[in-house]
Amino acid sequence: MRIDVLLGEAQVAPADVADRVVVVIDVLRAATTVAAALDAGARAVIPFETVDETASRAKAYARGEVQLAGERRMMKIDGFDLGNSPAEYTPASVEGRTILYTTTNGTLALAASHGARACYFAAFVNVTATVASVRAAIEQGGDVTIICAGHERHVALEDVVCAGRLVRGISAGLESVTRGDGARVAEMAERPFQGGVASVALEAGHARSLVAAGFERDVDMCLTLDRYDRSVRYQDRQLQLEPATRTDH
């Protein structure tokens, strides 16, 4: 079994994901926000690459069935119902609704995963559940690609640290695991944070930018380990919670 880590979605080629189990990481904030939305009872989250496509797709639904959500350059999109702060996604705002969602980084990285055998959207808040789901998915064999969404086409430390935690968890106790150089880099980046990830906020440029913009609470939520006990699966262009039986393996 081979594990590769790509440090940005721009690095992804079709061969990197074809017939592989893929994990897309966007710690700050998309994968965290999606996990929060689904935990709060959203029916599904449908990601889009552009604002126009997101708004256009809403026309296919009755107004009460969907929420338009997302951000550009950290801020809520004008005319949308929700931004990209996980705390916004409460049962009162999303329960029973489909979320049409676009972000600067995470939704582009998800688009790069097309062709994968299975795909998960991960962050620190569901990292252990994601490890369990990936290990179940590769039980009969297969390789793993982890894609770090990054921040505006640059490497994001928080995503790389999360990738290292995934590599460590997925490979634990397995024989004949080959790590690509990206996976080794991620493991090395994660070592200083094995005792806890809250201090990533002191080191990561994206985290500091969010705090400066008034999103300190978001950063605190995003840098919490295992807030949620189920992974998020990306299938048929929708994000939904993985059935609990898969993560109970």
C-alpha positions as CSV (number, residue, x, y, z in Angstrom):
1,M,0.0,0.0,0.0
2,R,1.3,3.5,-0.9
3,I,0.4,6.8,0.7
4,D,1.0,10.0,-1.2
5,V,0.4,13.5,0.1
6,L,0.0,16.4,-2.4
7,L,0.6,19.8,-0.7
8,G,-1.8,21.7,-2.9
9,E,-4.7,21.0,-5.3
10,A,-2.6,22.5,-8.2
11,Q,-0.3,19.5,-7.9
12,V,-3.1,17.0,-8.6
13,A,-3.0,15.0,-11.8
14,P,-5.7,12.5,-12.8
15,A,-3.3,9.6,-12.2
16,D,-2.9,10.8,-8.6
17,V,-6.5,10.0,-7.8
18,A,-7.7,7.4,-10.3
19,D,-9.0,4.3,-8.5
20,R,-7.4,5.5,-5.2
21,V,-8.9,6.3,-1.8
22,V,-8.6,10.0,-1.6
23,V,-8.7,12.4,1.4
24,V,-9.1,16.1,0.8
25,I,-8.1,18.3,3.7
26,D,-9.1,21.9,4.4
27,V,-8.7,22.5,8.1
28,L,-9.4,26.3,7.8
29,R,-12.2,26.1,7.3
30,A,-14.2,24.3,4.7
31,A,-13.9,20.7,5.9
32,T,-14.5,21.8,9.5
33,T,-17.6,23.8,8.4
34,V,-19.0,20.9,6.4
35,A,-18.6,18.5,9.3
36,A,-20.4,21.0,11.5
37,A,-23.2,21.5,9.0
38,L,-23.8,17.7,8.7
39,D,-23.6,17.2,12.4
40,A,-26.2,19.9,12.8
41,G,-28.6,18.0,10.6
42,A,-28.0,19.3,7.1
43,R,-29.3,16.9,4.5
44,A,-26.2,17.2,2.3
45,V,-23.6,19.8,1.3
46,I,-23.1,20.2,-2.4
47,P,-19.8,21.9,-3.3
48,F,-19.3,24.2,-6.3
49,E,-16.2,25.9,-7.8
50,T,-17.8,29.2,-8.6
51,V,-20.2,31.7,-7.0
52,D,-22.3,31.9,-10.1
53,E,-22.7,28.2,-10.4
54,T,-23.7,28.0,-6.7
55,A,-26.4,30.7,-7.1
56,S,-27.7,29.2,-10.3
57,R,-28.2,25.8,-8.9
58,A,-30.4,27.2,-6.1
59,K,-33.0,27.8,-8.8
60,A,-33.7,24.1,-9.0
61,Y,-34.9,24.0,-5.4
62,A,-37.8,25.5,-3.4
63,R,-36.4,28.4,-1.4
64,G,-36.8,26.8,2.0
65,E,-35.0,23.6,0.9
66,V,-31.6,25.1,0.5
67,Q,-29.1,27.5,2.0
68,L,-26.6,29.3,-0.1
69,A,-23.2,29.3,1.7
70,G,-19.6,30.1,1.3
71,E,-16.8,32.6,1.2
72,R,-14.4,34.5,-0.9
73,R,-11.2,35.8,0.8
74,M,-12.5,34.7,4.1
75,M,-15.8,36.8,4.0
76,K,-19.4,35.7,3.4
77,I,-20.5,36.1,-0.2
78,D,-23.0,39.0,-0.7
79,G,-26.5,37.7,-1.0
80,F,-25.7,34.3,0.5
81,D,-27.3,32.9,3.7
82,L,-24.2,31.7,5.5
83,G,-20.5,32.3,5.4
84,N,-17.8,29.8,6.2
85,S,-17.8,30.0,10.0
86,P,-18.5,26.5,11.5
87,A,-20.4,28.1,14.4
88,E,-23.0,29.5,12.0
89,Y,-24.1,26.0,11.1
90,T,-26.6,25.2,13.8
91,P,-29.8,23.0,13.7
92,A,-31.8,26.2,13.4
93,S,-30.0,27.3,10.3
94,V,-29.4,24.0,8.4
95,E,-31.4,21.1,9.8
96,G,-33.1,19.2,7.0
97,R,-31.7,21.5,4.3
98,T,-29.3,21.1,1.5
99,I,-26.3,23.4,1.6
100,L,-25.1,24.8,-1.7
101,Y,-21.5,25.7,-0.9
102,T,-18.5,27.4,-2.5
103,T,-15.1,28.4,-1.0
104,T,-11.8,29.8,-2.1
105,N,-9.8,26.6,-1.5
106,G,-11.7,23.5,-0.3
107,T,-14.3,23.2,-3.1
108,L,-11.5,23.4,-5.8
109,A,-9.6,20.7,-4.1
110,L,-12.7,18.5,-4.0
111,A,-13.2,19.0,-7.7
112,A,-9.6,17.6,-8.2
113,S,-10.7,14.3,-6.6
114,H,-13.0,13.2,-9.4
115,G,-12.1,9.6,-10.5
116,A,-11.3,8.4,-7.0
117,R,-12.5,5.1,-5.8
118,A,-13.7,6.8,-2.6
119,C,-13.2,10.3,-1.3
120,Y,-13.3,11.8,2.2
121,F,-13.3,15.5,3.3
122,A,-11.2,15.8,6.5
123,A,-10.0,18.2,9.2
124,F,-8.7,17.9,12.7
125,V,-12.3,17.8,13.9
126,N,-12.9,14.4,12.4
127,V,-9.4,13.0,11.8
128,T,-9.8,9.8,13.8
129,A,-13.1,8.9,12.1
130,T,-11.5,9.6,8.8
131,V,-8.6,7.3,9.6
132,A,-11.0,4.5,10.4
133,S,-13.0,5.0,7.2
134,V,-9.9,5.0,5.1
135,R,-8.5,1.9,6.7
136,A,-11.8,0.2,6.1
137,A,-11.8,1.3,2.5
138,I,-8.3,-0.2,1.8
139,E,-8.9,-3.4,3.8
140,Q,-8.8,-5.4,0.5
141,G,-6.0,-3.4,-0.9
142,G,-5.5,0.0,-2.6
143,D,-3.4,3.1,-2.4
144,V,-4.2,6.4,-0.7
145,T,-3.8,10.0,-1.9
146,I,-4.2,12.9,0.5
147,I,-4.7,16.3,-1.0
148,C,-4.1,19.5,1.0
149,A,-6.3,22.3,-0.2
150,G,-3.9,24.9,0.9
151,H,-4.6,28.6,1.0
152,E,-4.9,30.6,-2.2
153,R,-2.6,28.2,-4.1
154,H,0.0,28.2,-1.3
155,V,0.9,25.5,1.1
156,A,-1.1,25.7,4.4
157,L,0.7,24.4,7.5
158,E,-2.5,23.3,9.2
159,D,-3.4,21.1,6.3
160,V,0.1,19.5,6.1
161,V,0.0,18.8,9.9
162,C,-3.4,17.2,9.5
163,A,-2.1,15.1,6.6
164,G,0.7,13.9,8.7
165,R,-1.7,12.8,11.4
166,L,-3.7,10.9,8.8
167,V,-0.6,9.2,7.4
168,R,0.4,8.1,10.9
169,G,-3.0,6.8,11.7
170,I,-3.7,5.1,8.4
171,S,-0.3,3.3,8.4
172,A,-0.2,2.3,12.0
173,G,0.3,-1.4,12.4
174,L,0.2,-2.1,8.7
175,E,3.0,-3.9,6.8
176,S,4.6,-2.9,3.5
177,V,3.5,0.8,3.6
178,T,5.3,2.9,1.1
179,R,5.3,6.7,1.8
180,G,5.9,9.2,-1.0
181,D,8.1,12.2,-0.3
182,G,5.0,14.3,0.4
183,A,3.8,11.8,3.0
184,R,7.2,11.9,4.7
185,V,7.2,15.7,4.7
186,A,3.7,15.7,6.3
187,E,4.8,13.2,9.0
188,M,7.8,15.4,9.8
189,A,5.6,18.5,10.0
190,E,3.2,16.8,12.3
191,R,5.7,15.5,14.9
192,P,5.9,18.8,16.9
193,F,2.1,18.8,17.3
194,Q,1.5,15.2,18.3
195,G,0.6,16.3,21.8
196,G,-2.0,18.7,20.6
197,V,-2.8,20.9,17.6
198,A,-4.0,24.1,19.1
199,S,-0.5,25.7,18.8
200,V,-0.8,25.4,15.0
201,A,-2.6,28.7,15.3
202,L,0.7,30.4,16.4
203,E,2.6,29.0,13.4
204,A,0.2,28.9,10.5
205,G,-0.2,32.1,8.4
206,H,-3.8,31.3,7.4
207,A,-4.7,31.0,11.1
208,R,-3.1,34.3,11.9
209,S,-5.0,36.0,9.0
210,L,-8.3,34.6,10.2
211,V,-7.7,35.8,13.7
212,A,-6.8,39.3,12.4
213,A,-10.0,39.3,10.4
214,G,-12.1,38.6,13.6
215,F,-12.5,34.8,13.2
216,E,-10.6,33.7,16.3
217,R,-13.5,31.5,17.4
218,D,-13.4,29.7,14.1
219,V,-9.7,29.0,14.5
220,D,-10.3,27.6,17.9
221,M,-13.1,25.3,16.6
222,C,-11.0,24.2,13.6
223,L,-8.0,23.3,15.8
224,T,-10.0,20.9,18.1
225,L,-9.3,17.2,17.7
226,D,-12.2,14.8,17.1
227,R,-15.1,17.1,17.8
228,Y,-17.1,14.8,15.6
229,D,-17.1,11.0,15.5
230,R,-18.1,10.4,11.9
231,S,-16.2,11.1,8.7
232,V,-17.5,13.0,5.7
233,R,-17.8,11.2,2.4
234,Y,-17.8,12.9,-1.0
235,Q,-19.8,10.8,-3.4
236,D,-22.0,11.6,-6.4
237,R,-20.8,15.2,-6.0
238,Q,-22.4,15.5,-2.5
239,L,-20.9,15.6,0.9
240,Q,-22.6,13.5,3.5
241,L,-21.8,11.7,6.8
242,E,-20.3,8.3,6.4
243,P,-22.6,5.7,7.9
244,A,-21.5,5.0,11.5
245,T,-21.0,1.3,10.8
246,R,-18.0,2.2,8.6
247,T,-16.2,4.2,11.3
248,D,-16.9,1.7,14.0
249,H,-14.5,-0.8,12.3
